[in-house]
Amino acid sequence: MAETKREIERKYEATAGGPLPDLTRVPGVAEVVDDGVMELDAVYYDTPDLRLAADGLTLRRRTGGSDAGWHVKFPVTVGVRDEIRAPLSDTLPGELAGLLRSRVRHAEVVPVVRLRSARDVRRLLAADGSPLAELSVDTVRAERLPDGPTADWTEIEVELADGVDDPALLDTVEQCLRTADIHPSTAPSKLARALAETGTGPEADTRAGSDTRADAGPRPAKPGTAGAAVLAYVREQHEAIVALDPAVRRELPDAVHQMRVACRRMRSAFKTYRRVLDREVTDPVGEELKWLAGELGVARDQEVLDARLRARVADLPPDLTLGPVAARLRRRDAALARSARRRALDALDSERCLALLDALHALLADPPLRADARRPAPKVLAKAVRKDHKRLARRIEHALALAPGEERDRALHEARKAAKRARYAADAARPALGKPARKLAKRVKAVQSLLGEHQDAVVARAALREIAIQAHGAGESAFTWGLLHGREEAAAAAAERELPAVWARASAPGLTAALTR
């Protein structure tokens, strides 16, 4: 099984054999323990066009030291990375391969750099003997594979110990190192330095080699045009989908939701800006995005429903909670969550998902631009945004004209979908249209959120009815489930009463007209 470790570290230039300052002068450091020298041998893997390095990821197989094995590192922020480790084996473990799938796709992963390091380790300890950080002086030889040039250097790494996450300690260590004329390294990682010093880095390799990355080659649309604006937005969603794939696999917070949103945003952009991008190309891709969002949606919808019902139960006074309410809810949610997660992972592991990623890459590498793509962005985008806003207005008016009931519920759900599309359209247009698009997006988002609350209440009612039937069949009281059902009815009714006022703000005179002023 793979395990994850959060790395918080800094790197410094060093001179071989150069003295270190007295590290016990660092506030909080009572003792420095010399652990001696260990020999490390790491082979770094990547695609031939260095896709992983281009995104700041590293994949290595390392022997020597206390953490020999396969390691994948994901950047979190400057100086912070998550390292996922798997035991040493001859081939890349499947769990780690899955984390790289959205970037690698069908490409082969091959050895690109070998790093052999002599690591001289010192542990920085607090007065009670607990570890604060580890400082290592690494004498490195890098070899470009296969049979490439070599490079040698010495560097210092300072990494916080497990359980220590305050970067202020690193600041004070750095101040101490500067007294010995030791300064931060300009390279973000050993691999980045090795690639730079033994040949071309990922950007140069990508430009000079095969055109396999979505951003390779010259931009197909001129700056300031509708094509450039729409492609920038589509590219942003594509990057999010690729980056969130491993986050979903790692069960990072909100990853499923954000990946689903990126799929929906891109599909919505294809529909809204169909006069910019040819629908003969984008429609099939949009259908696949709909499929992937749907598979992810099972897990996301379960997350939302689970949280909602748990909160409703927690709000009840004990005298209104009859029977094993919490236990039944836990059992149900656990079973559904496992099934939903399995479905999401099966989708990400499927050939269909790989084909979608390939199609997105191909679309961005050779965009199907129409004539309007060459026109100035403000006019083209404003017209499309206004059209989506009118579509939303028709659906809101239709829903409000219906009597309360199932038909209105369905109509309000369709209005919610239209609100999402109108909001996404305005979001995509913000770089070109500025404050008016931002204002419109904010007000339409309020409509979307209110309609989302209504739909959540409708879904919760259906789930509560099902749970009540199961509880009754098991000989349990269904009173609490019926009570919660009534509260969800009240929540939906409250959202319906609030909608006209919220919609009035989102449809205020001049709101869409301001887009082209």
Stockholm file with secondary structure:
# STOCKHOLM 1.0

chainA/1-517         MAETKREIERKYEATAGGPLPDLTRVPGVAEVVDDGVMELDAVYYDTPDLRLAADGLTLRRRTGGSDAGWHVKFPVTVGVRDEIRAPLSDTLPGELAGLLRSRVRHAEVVPVVRLRSARDVRRLLAADGSPLAELSVDTVRAERLPDGPTADWTEIEVELADGVDDPALLDTVEQCLRTADIHPSTAPSKLARALAETGTGPEADTRAGSDTRADAGPRPAKPGTAGAAVLAYVREQHEAIVALDPAVRRELPDAVHQMRVACRRMRSAFKTYRRVLDREVTDPVGEELKWLAGELGVARDQEVLDARLRARVADLPPDLTLGPVAARLRRRDAALARSARRRALDALDSERCLALLDALHALLADPPLRADARRPAPKVLAKAVRKDHKRLARRIEHALALAPGEERDRALHEARKAAKRARYAADAARPALGKPARKLAKRVKAVQSLLGEHQDAVVARAALREIAIQAHGAGESAFTWGLLHGREEAAAAAAERELPAVWARASAPGLTAALTR
#=GR chainA/1-517 SS CCEEEEEEEEEEECCTTCCCCCGGGSTTCCEEEEEEEEEEEEEEEECTTCHHHHTTCEEEEEESSTTCEEEEEEEEETTEEEEEEECCCSSCCHHHHHHHHHHHTTCCCEEEEEEEEEEEEEEEECTTSCEEEEEEEEEEEEEETTTCCEEEEEEEEEEECTTCCCTHHHHHHHHHHHTTTCCBCSSSSHHHHHHHHHSCCHHHHHHHSCCCSTTCSSCSSCTTBHHHHHHHHHHHHHHHHHHHHHHHHTTCTTHHHHHHHHHHHHHHHHHHTTTTBCHHHHHHHHHHHHHHHHHHHHHHHHHHHHHHHHHHHHHSCGGGCCSSHHHHHHHHHHHHHHHHHHHHHHHHTSHHHHHHHHHHHHHHHSCCBCGGGGSBHHHHHHHHHHHHHHHHHHHHHHHHHSCSSHHHHHHHHHHHHHHHHHHHHHHHHHHHHCHHHHHHHHHHHHHHHHHHHHHHHHHHHHHHHHHHHHHHHTTCCCHHHHHHHHHHHHHHHHHHHHHHHHHHHHTCTTTTGGGGC
#=GC SS_cons         CCEEEEEEEEEEECCTTCCCCCGGGSTTCCEEEEEEEEEEEEEEEECTTCHHHHTTCEEEEEESSTTCEEEEEEEEETTEEEEEEECCCSSCCHHHHHHHHHHHTTCCCEEEEEEEEEEEEEEEECTTSCEEEEEEEEEEEEEETTTCCEEEEEEEEEEECTTCCCTHHHHHHHHHHHTTTCCBCSSSSHHHHHHHHHSCCHHHHHHHSCCCSTTCSSCSSCTTBHHHHHHHHHHHHHHHHHHHHHHHHTTCTTHHHHHHHHHHHHHHHHHHTTTTBCHHHHHHHHHHHHHHHHHHHHHHHHHHHHHHHHHHHHHSCGGGCCSSHHHHHHHHHHHHHHHHHHHHHHHHTSHHHHHHHHHHHHHHHSCCBCGGGGSBHHHHHHHHHHHHHHHHHHHHHHHHHSCSSHHHHHHHHHHHHHHHHHHHHHHHHHHHHCHHHHHHHHHHHHHHHHHHHHHHHHHHHHHHHHHHHHHHHTTCCCHHHHHHHHHHHHHHHHHHHHHHHHHHHHTCTTTTGGGGC
//
